[in-house]
Amino acid sequence: MGVQTIATPADGGAESITERLAAVEAQLAGLDREGLHAALAPLIAELARERPVREACAAVSRSLALVRRLFTLTRSADAIPLARAAHALAARTGDPGLERRAARACGNVLGDAGDLVTAIEYNLENLHQAAAEGNRVEMALAWCNIGVTFSAAGNYALAAPAFRRAIEQVEDLPSAGFALFAPCSNLASANYHLRDFEEGLVYARLAEQQLSPAIRQEDPQAELLLHRNLVNLLVATGSVADAEHHALEAGRLAQAIGTPRAAVAAAVARATWEVATGRHEFALTRLDKVIETSRGFPPRCARRSCAPSAPRNRPAIPSGRSCACRSSRTTSTAPPSSA
């Protein structure tokens, strides 16, 4: 039996496009918006061409890695055309898992860029597919990202039930891991905004219990947002001394991550603790720097407080992939899952 193809193989194959996508990612620091669009335009056009399935899958995966990087750098609006092209190609591969990852990436960057309605459409697509398969982990991912989108709109009263739905899908799975971590952390944040501080602290502690070395390595931004959430909730419940550790951890993680998004989240956490301890001058100076830093951000990117479920591969667990308490990742958070 020969190599399966979607239709006619594209000239040059997918190997060259994956290398070119990697080259664009390596040059991101020197590319302004216009330069990035010029670099991506021919690659997006090439993604529309038919190619062998294995090469198509590689091209989609490499595209999603670049989308995730752009999300991390608060350049989600620039990533939308690439994410959509990757989703269209993923749909032609016949790989439902890859198509879900691409749809999730589209939802993440669209929501981060402010197109909340279209983001929900992609997340609902994932939810319906996962429900049809009986895949509880993927259902949790979709519900979590729906909650992140409602949070981006400032509607925490709608976000909180979505995060609870995500938790319900996977809370009895022994290896839920990130899938349980993310919605717990995001529900803690939603409860803080709803002024239900005690319940928020309960979910923040539940998220903390799920914070494994694998999660720390894979999504440090989501870990940072959990520390930020704990600072907010501990200060709100009067446990100011306990908040110091989490404010310092947020700062340490932000230095390691090295992105503007991480710097802003950590600075806000530190300033919250400084105000609570009477260091108002330090806090105001820190917040002035945050405002100056965030001036160049797209509005939604600067304000995002949840971790969206990120477009990534995960090892299989019963009923699907591991992503119970969500980013992202953003996220966003955590990301993001945080894209």
N, C-alpha and C positions, 0 to 999 in steps of 0.2 A: 504494500500500500504506500502510495507516495505521500509527500508532505501536504497536509491539509492547507487549503488557502481559502480566504474569504471570497476572492475572485481572482483577478490577475495580479501577480506580484508587482510591486512598485519598483521602478528603476532605482538602483542604488541600495534597495533593501532597507530594513529598519536599523541595521547596525550603524549606518552613517547618521541617521537622524538621532539615535540615542547619544552618539558622540557629540553631535552638534548641540543637542540640548544640554549636555554636561558642560560644554564649552561656554554656553550662554550663562549657566549658573556660576561658573568660575569667574565670569567678567561682571557680575551684577553690581559690584561696588562702583564700577566706572561707567555704568549705563544709566542715564537719566530716563525719564518716561518715554521720550521720543525715540531714544536710541534702543531701549528695550523693545518697543513696539516694532521697530524696523528689524531687529534681530529675530523676533518671534514670528513675524508675518509669514515668511517662506516656510517655516517649520509647521505652523498651523495649517497652511495649505497642503503640505505634504502629508500631514496626519489624515487628511480627507481621502487620500488615495488608498486603494485596496492593496493588501500585502498578505503574505503568509501569516497564519494565526499566531504562531510562536513569535514572529517578529513584531506583529501588532501588539501582542501582550507586553513585550519588552518596551516598545515605544510608549505605550500607555503608562506603564510603571515609571519610566524615566520622566515623562511629562508630569505625573503626579508628584514626584519628588521635587521638581522645580516649582510646581504650584505651592507645595508646602513651604518651601524656602521663601517664596515671595510673601506668603501669608505671615510667616515669622517676622519678615522685615517690614510689616505693615504696608505692603504693596499689593494688597488683595485685588484692587480694581484692575491692576495691570495683568493679573493672573487669570481673570475671568475668561477671555477668549481661548486661552490654552486649556483651561479646565474643561470648557465645553467641547472643544475639539477632541480632547482625550476621552470624554464621556461618550461622544458619538462613535469613536473608534472602538471603545470598550464594548459598546452595545453590539457591534458587528462581529466580535470575537466569539460570541456564544458562551462566554465565561460570566456567570451571574455574580460571582464574588468580585471580579474585577470591575464589572459594571457598577456594583454597589459602592466600591471604593471611589470610583470616578464621580458618581452622583453625590457622594458625601463630600468630596472635595469641592464640587460646584456649589453645594449648599453652604459650605464653610466660607468660601471667598465671597460669594454673593451677599451673604448675611453680613460679613465683616465690612463690605463696601457699601452697605446700606440698602441693598435691594432685598428687603426682608420677605416680600411676598414670593418672589421667585425662589429664594432660599427655602422657604417652607414647601414649595412645590417639589423640589428635589428631595427634601427630607421625607415628604409623604410618599414619594415614589419608592424610596428605600423601605419605608415602613410597610407598604402594601406588599412588596416583594418578599420581605422577611416574614410577614404574617402568612403569606401563601405557602412558604416553605416550612412554617413552624419553627423558625430560627429565632429563639428568644434573645440571644446575644445581639443579633443584628437589629431586632426590634428595640432593644434597650438603647443601642447606638442612635437609632433614628429618633426615638422619643427624647433622648438627651439633647440632640442637636435642634430639635423643635423647641425645647426649652431654652436653649442658648439664643435662638432667634428671637423668642419672645422677650428674653432679658435684654437683648440689644435694642429692642423697641421700648424698653423701660417698663414693660408690663410684667412685673414679677408675680402678680396674682395669677396670671396664666402660665408663667414659666414653672412655678412650683409644682402644679399637678403633673406637668410633663416630666419633670425630673422624678417625681414619685412613680409614675408609670415605668420609667426606665429602671428604677431600683426594683420594683415588683417583678420585672422580667427575670432578674438574675440573682436576687438576694439569696436564693437557696442553692445556687451553683457553687460547689466548693472551690473551683478555680476561676472565679469571675474576674478577680484582679482589677485591671484598669476599668473594665466595664462597670464595676460597682464603685470604684474610686471616683470616677468623673461625675456621675449624677449626684453622689453624696456631697462632693465638694461644691458643685453648682447649686444644690438645694440649700446648703449652708449659706451661700452668698445671697440667694433669693430670700431666705428667711431673715437675713440681716436687713435687707432693704424693706421687708414687710414688718420690721421691728419685732419679730418673734425671735428674740435673741437666744433664749434658752433652747428652743428646738433647733435653731441654727447651729448652736454649739454641739448638740448631740450628733448632728449629721457631719459636722467638721471632724469630730473625733472618730466617727465611723470611717470617714475617708482616710484619716490618719492611720487607722488600723490596716487599710488596704495598701498603704504606701510601701511597696516592695522595692528592692534594689532594681528590678527590671523596669518599673515605672519611673523611678528616679533617673535612670539612664536614658530611657526612651523619650520621656516628655518632661524635662526639667521645668518648663514654663508652667505646666499644670501643677507641679509641686510648689512652685513659687506662689501661684494663685491661692493654693490651700493655706500657705503661711500667711498671706495677705488676709484671707478670710478669717483665720484664727485671730490675728491681731484685732481686726474689727470687732469680732464677737467677744473676745476676752475683755477688751476695753469697755464694750457696751455693757457687759455683765459685772464690771467692777474688778476684774482680775488683771489689773494693769501690770503687776509684776510678772505674771506669767506670759504676758504679751511680748516682753522684751526679746526673749529667745527667738520667737517667730519673726519679729521685725529684723533681727540680725541675720537670720537664715535667709530671709527674702533678699536682703542686700548681697549676701554671699552668692546666692544663686544668680542674681542679676549680673554680677560681675563675670561669672562663668559663662552665662548665656550670651551676653554681649550684644543684645538687640535693644532698640529704643523701647519696644513694647515691654520688655522685662524691666528696663530701667525705670519706667514710669510706674509700674505696679509696685516695685520695691520702694521707690521714693514715697509713694502714697502710704504704704504700710508703715514706713519709718516715721513719717510726719504724723500719722495718727497716734502712734505711741508717744512721740515727743509732746504733742499737745496734751495728752492724758497725764503726762508727768510734769507739766508746767514749763516745758522747754519751747515756749511759743515762738520765740525769735528764730530758733533753729528750724522749727517746722515751717514757718512762713518763708524763710530763705530757700528751704528745700522745695516747697511747693512752687515758688517763683521759677525755680530752675525747671521743674516738671512742666509748667505751663509753657515756658520758652521752648523746651524740647518737643512738646506735642504740637506746636504751631504748624509744623510741616506734615502732620499726620492727616489722613482722611478722617473726618469727624468720628465715624463709627469705630475706626481702628483705635483711635486714641482713648475711647471710652470703654471698650470691650472689657467686661469684668468676668466672663465665664470662659471655661476651656471647651472649645468645640471638639467634637470627635474628629481626630485627624485621619487623613487618607494614608493608611499604612497597612502592611501585611501583619497578621497576628497568628500565632499558633492556634490550631483548632482545639476547642474544648467541647464538652457535650452540648449539643444543640447549636453550635456555631462558633464564631470567633470570640476571643477574650476581650471584652470591653464593657464591663458591667456598670460602674458607678459614675459615669461621665457627667476630648477635650474639653475642641480640643475645638490640648490639643485641648483642639483649641481644640481642635482644641479642639472656646476660645472660648478656658481655658481654657484649654487649657487650652488651654488652647485652643484655645485655642480655642479641644481634643482636642482651642488652640488651634486646620488644614493641614 
